[in-house]
Amino acid sequence: MEEIQKAVHQMEENKTQDALETLQNYLPEADEEEKFTIAELYIQWGMLEEAKMILKEFLQQYPKEQEIIVMLAEIHIDLEEDMEAVDLLNKIEPEDEMYLQALMQVADLYQSQGLFEVAESKLLTAKHYDPNEPVIDFALGELAFSNGEYNKSIPYYENAMEHSRVIGDIEVATRLGEAYAATGGFEVALEYFQEVEEENPDVQFRYGFIANKAGRSDITIQVWEDLLKKDPYYQSVYPLLARVYEEEGMAAEALEKAREGLTKDEYNKDLYYMTGFLSYKQGDKEAAYRAMREAVAIDPGYKEAVLFLLERYKEEEDYESVILLLEDIQKTGEVDPLYDWELAQASREEENFEKSSGYYANAYLSFKEDVEFLEDYGYFLVENGQKEEAVSVFKEFLVLEPSNTEIEEFIERLEA
């Protein structure tokens, strides 16, 4: 054992190569106990291939030794040699002490390979041998949950929770909360989340989210505010919390939260949108437009922000701003036929009929079966002196809206 202790001290002194050489040189003369200790050290140090070689030798001598089988299987799992691990674990017999552990490991391996029915079969066999083991019920719940079988997972989680509230550092109540939430049972889900003791930020986030779904905005606000005090950089909370405040009629708090979020995440387009939307509601148009333009600058494809600006500009008959906005967006490569239509109308209002004509022609390719567009385009063509083209477009309109006598009469006047 002196050489093994020497190697341990060398490793503690960060003399990794010396430690490995010491063990390698001593291994041929080591007895069985020492070889097993060396294998354990190799595993501890991440030298899995070296540990595997030693344990394979032991397995040849002691083919029924469960501890060696399980250790070797775990090494195969770590090395992503799943089938070798399964073959080993299947050697453990029902009467063996480690049979349940082996079944659990095999089930986990089958699940990782997508063989869910086989995995479930192994777990149900384990449950038959020990019906009150919470780890088995929890594993069955996890398997069902991962397959989207949320209702099926609930009884297993409940059975597990009766015997143990925490399994593998996971509070079972969080799983039950998620399972009930996934089936639409937000009120019950909320009750389980209220039992959770851990202060994991992700769990707190879900707690607030589910409280909101359950119609308990008061709890949502309390939980998420508490989360932000503990972790001010949990950035996804800010826009959601701002929206909750806004829905509750707390406009000032909503705007404050959106702006606070921007101090932590200056490139969050949703926060800029919320800031713009809330600023506009409070009468600060300049701040609203500035924030919305920031959102579009971050993501020119952020259509919600683009449409907000378009509607406001059109309300103010600021067609020049409509044109500048949409042409800048198109320069980034964003293609949307709606923008061509909007540009056509804005250019028409600015009496730039040449540009308007081009944009209408582009939009026509996508909107030639849209009656609102065809009517608008037809009247533009008349205004632009293109009567024949207008008649053609209006006739396409009538194919879609044959009962519109007003357009029909207008065509007759054009052709007269």
N, C-alpha and C positions, 0 to 999 in steps of 0.2 A: 504493500500500500504506500510505501514511501515514495515510489516513483509517481504514483497517481497524485499524491499530495503535492509533490514537486510541480507536476503539470498544472494543478489547480492554482498554485501560487504564481506560476509563470503567466497564466491567463489573467489573474487578478492584476498583474503588473503590466498588462497589455502586451506581453511577449507571446503573441498568438502562435507564431510559427514554431517557437521553441516548445511551447506546450504540446502542440500537435506532434512534433517529432518525438518528444519524450514518451507520449502514449503509444505512438506507432512502434517505437523501438522496444517498449516494454510488453506490448500485447502478446507476442509469441510465447513468453514465459509466464504470463499471468494465469492464475487459477480461475475457476468458473466465477466465483464471487467477484473477483477483480475485473474480469471481462464484462460482467454485467454492469458493474460500476462505470467502467469505461464507456459502455454503450449509453448509459444514462447521461454521462457527461457530453458525449457526442450529440445527443438529442438536445440537451440544454444549450449547447454551443451552435446548434444549427447544422451540424455535420451529419445530415440524415443518411446519406449513402453509406458512410462509414459505420453508423449505428446499425443500418439495415444488414450489412454483411455479418456483423457479430450476432445479431438476433436470429438470422437465418441459420447460422451454425447451431445455435441453441435449439432451434425448432427441429432440426434434423435429429438431435439427441433426445428431445422431449416434445414429441409431436402433439401431445395432449395438454401441454402446459398453457393454461388460459391466459395468464399474465403476459407471457411472451407473444401469444397470438394477438392479443389486443394491442400491445405496444407496437408490434410490427405492422399491424393493420393501420394504426394511427400514422405511422411513418409513410406508408403507401398513400394514405389520404393526403398528407401534407405535400407529397411529391406528385399529387394528381394522378396517381395510379389506382383509380377507383376499383377496377375489376379485380385487381390483385387483392385489394382490401376486402372486397365482398367474398372472394373465394376463401380467404383466411377466416373471416368471421363466421361464415356458414359452417365451419368445422366444429364450432362450439355447440355442444348438444344441450337439449332441454334440461337435462338433469344437472348441468354444470352451473357453478355458482355465478358465472359472469354471462349467463345466457341472455338475461334481459338487457344488459348493457350492449351485448353484441347485436341483438335485434334492433335496438335503437340506432346504433351506428349504421347498420345495413339499411334501415329505413331511410336514414338521412342521405346515404349515398344514392339510393334509388331515386329519391326525390330530386337530388341535384342533377340526375340524369334525365329527369322528366318522366320517370316511370312511376307515376303517382299511385296507380292502383296497386302495384307491387309494394310500394312504400307503405300504403295504408294497410295492406294485408299483414305486413310484418309488425306494424304497430298494434293492430288488433290482436295478433297472436300474443304480443307482450302484455296487452291489457287482460287477456284471458288468464295469464299466469299471475298477474298482480293487478287486480281490478281497481285498487285504491291508490295506485302510485300516481301522484299528481304530474310528474314529469311526462308520463305516457299520455295522459289526457291532454296536457298542454301541447305535446308534439302532434297529437291528432288534430287539435284545434288549429295549430299553425299550418298543418298540411291542408286542411279544408279552407282556411282563410286565404292561403297563397293561391288556391285554385278558384277563388271567387265564390266559394260555397259558404257564404257568411252565416246563413241560418244554421247550417250544419256545424259550423265551428263553435257556436254559442254554448250548447250543452257541454262540450268538452272543456271549454274554458271555465264554465261554471263549476264543473266537477273538480277541476284543478284548483280553483280558488277556494273551494271548501276545505281543502287540505293544506294549501300553501298560497299565501298572497303574493309571494315573490318567487319566481323561478328563473334561474340563470340571469340574475340582475334585472329581470323584467317584471314589473308589477302587472299581474294578470288583469287587474282592473282596466289598464290602458287598452289591452287587447279586446276585452269585452266592450269597452266604450267604442272602439273602432268598428267592431263587428256589428253592434247595434246601429251605429251611425251609417254603416254601409247598406243596411236594410231599411233605412229611413226612420229608425226609431231614435230620433235625436233626444227626446226627453229622457229615455232610459239611458242612452249613451252619456248624457250629461251627469246623471246620478253616479255612474261609475267613475267618470273623470273627477268628480268631487271627492271620491275616496282615494285618489292617487296622492301619494305622499312625496314622491321624488320631484325634484325641481329641474328636470331636464328641459331646456328651452324648447325643443321640438314638441315635447309632450304638452308644455304650457301653450304653445301655439295652437295645437290641435284642440286643446281644452277650450280656448277662446273661440275657435272656429265653430266647434260643435255647439257651444253655448249660443252663438249667434244664430245658427241653424234652428236651434230649439226656441228661438224668440226671446232669449234672455240677453238682451244687449247690455244690461247692467253688469252681468257677470263677464261678458266679453270685454267690456271696457276695463273692468277691474283687473282681470287676468292679464290682458295685453299691456296695460300700463305697468303692471308689476314686472312683466317680462322685460319691457324696455328699460326699466330701472336697473335690472340685473344685467341686461345685455343690450345697450343702446344701439349696437350695430346689427341687431336682428332686423335687417332692412325690409324684409317682405311684410312686416307687421304694419309699417307706417301707412301705406295707401289703404289697406283694409280697415285699419282703425279710424283713419280719417273718414272713410265712407260710412262707418258705423255711427260716428258722431254726426255726420251730415244727415243720415236717415233719422236720427233721434232729434233733429231740429237744433243741434248744437253747432251752428255754422262757424262760430268763432273758434271753438275748440278743434273743429275739423280742419280749418285752415291752418291753425297753429301747428297741428300734428303733421300736416303735409309739408309745411315749411321746415319743421324740425327734422323730418325725414331727409329733406334735401341737404341738410348740413352733414348728414352721415353718408349720403349716396347722391352725389351731384349729377349722376348720369342716369337716374331713374326716370324714365319717360312717364310712367304712371303717376309718379308724385308731381311731376310738372303738370300733367293733365289735371290732377285733382286740385292743385294750386290755382291753375287757370280757371277751372270750372267754379271753384268756391269764391275766388276773387270776383268773378263776373257776377255771381249771385249777390255779392255784397256791394256791387256798384263800382268796383275798381276795374274799369275796362282796360286801362293801360297795363296794369299788372297781369290781367287775364290774358291779353294778347301776347304779352312778353313770355309768359310761362308756356302758353300753347305753342308758340313758335320755337321755344327751346325743345319741347317734346318732339316736334316735327324735325328739328335739326338733328336730334339724336337718332330718330327713326323716321325717315321720309315715308315709310310705308305704314305709319301709325294713323290709320284712316279715321279713327274716332276723333283724334285731335284735328286732323285736316278738315273734316266735315264741320266741326265746331267753328273753326275759323271761317270757312266758306259761308256758313249760315249767318254769322255775325256781319261779315263784310257785305253780304247781299242785303241784309236788313238796313245797313247804313248806305246802301247804293255805292259802296266803295269798290267799283269794278276793277280799278287799277290794282288794288291790293289782291283781288282774286287772281288776276292774271299773273302778277309777280309771284304769288305763292305757288300756283300750279305749274308755272313754267320752271321755277326752281326745282320743284319736286320731280318733274319729268326729266330734268337734266341729270338727276341722280340715277336714272334708269327705271324709276317706278312707272309702270304702265297700268293705266286704268281708263277704260273708255268713258267712264263717268266724268273724268277730268277733262277729256276732250269736249264733251258736251258742255260742261261748265265754262270752259275757255271759249267755246263758240258763243255762248250766250253773253259772257262778259265782254268779249271783243265786239259783239254786235251792239251792246249798250254804249261802248266807247266809239262806235261808228267806224270801227276798223273792219269793213266788210270782207276784205281780202283774207285777212287772218281768220275771221269768223267762218268763212266758206271752207277753208282748209280743215278747220277743227270739226265742223259739221260733217264733212266728208269722212274724216277719220272715225267719228263716233257712229256714223251710219252703219259701218261694217258690223258693229256689235248690237246696235239698237234698231235694226230694220224691221223688227217685229214688235217694237214697243210703240203703242199708239200715241202715247204722250210725246215721245221724241218725234215721231213722224209728223204729227200736227205742228209741233214747234219748227221743225226743219222746213216743212212745206210753206209756212208763213214767211220764214226767213227768205226762201227762194223767191217768193213773190216780191218781197221788199227789195230784194237784190236784182229784180228785173229778169229773173229766170223762170218765166211762166210755164214753159214746156216741162222743165224739170220739176216745178212745183206740182203740176197736174199729175205727173208720174208718181210722185211721192204721196200725194193725197189719195190716188187710186189704191196704192198699197195700204194706206190707212183704212180705206173702205172695205178691203178684203177682210181686215181684222175687225172692223166696226161697221158692218153693212147698214145698220139702222140709223147712222148719223146723217140725218137729212141736211143739216147745216153745211157739212163739208161737201155733200153731194151737190147742193145748190151752188156752193162756191166754185166747184169745178166747172159747172155749167157756165157760170159768168166768165171764168178764165178762158174757156174754149169758145165763147161767143165771138 
